[in-house]
């Protein structure tokens, strides 16, 4: 029996991964600080992984064969340079070490496109320099390096999922395109930058499918969780406005863009597509339509 422990299980990515893991026949154990989610066939464990010894204790309790590590600090506007990144790095290292010592077989952690240097065009896992400019990116890269070193010395298999830009139900309203959608649905004018920056956006359901596919495979090393296609940020705003029927409320170019903002952040998705046969189910339009429907229907999770 494949027994998986999922950290950060009630978060944006975790809530989508849980039912997919159950469908794949895993015995699913989920660890959160407080309340769980109504997901059938998931066993919940309530621990604060930043408490001393907590990450090791939950691993010893569950004795998982697989570990999907999603937990980290993610508060919008705070996480980029929060000192909590170092706390999560230490907790992650302890968890990896205990997982290895107690017979764990496969560990998949979630990293970020922020681990790359963003001045080199499309990001390739084994070609693009990893020169993170934030505490978040630096801590994620350090966790990846620790995992890679330990897996080279032990029998555990390890992969590191570098996540790009996600959207969909349950995403923070402070992130694109949530702020645009919520404002338009309230019938309010929405001021934006010109939105010419190109970003690699992926619907959260597709991201969760990709991460679970990586976990339930033999793929090792870094792997981009991305669409492989960059679109202007303005496209998400314009498509959202068109689907809602209020393009008259969208005010592109009313806000100044940050001077230091990269023009292009995009991932190469060939490892997912060629080595694992993964393909996204959502286009930008269908993904935004599903997201808008979720907002309009009382913000409950709907199937694709």
Buried (B, 14 or more C-beta within 10 A) or exposed (E): EBBBBBBBBBBBBBBBBBBBBBEBEBBBBBBBBEEBBEBEEBEBBEBEBBEEEBBBBBBEBBEBBBBBBBBBBBEEEEBBEBEBBBBBBBBBBBBBBBBBEBEBBBBBBBBBBBBBBBEBBBBBBEEBEBBBBBBBBBBBBBBBEBBBEBBEEBEBBBBBBBBBBBBBBBBBEEBBBBBBBBBBBEEEEBBBBBBEBBBBBBBBBBBBBBBBBBBBBEBBBBBBBBBBBBBBBBBBBBBBBEBBEBBEBBEBEEEEBEEEEBEBBBBBBEBBBEEBEBEBEBEBEEBBBBBBEBBEEEEEBEEE
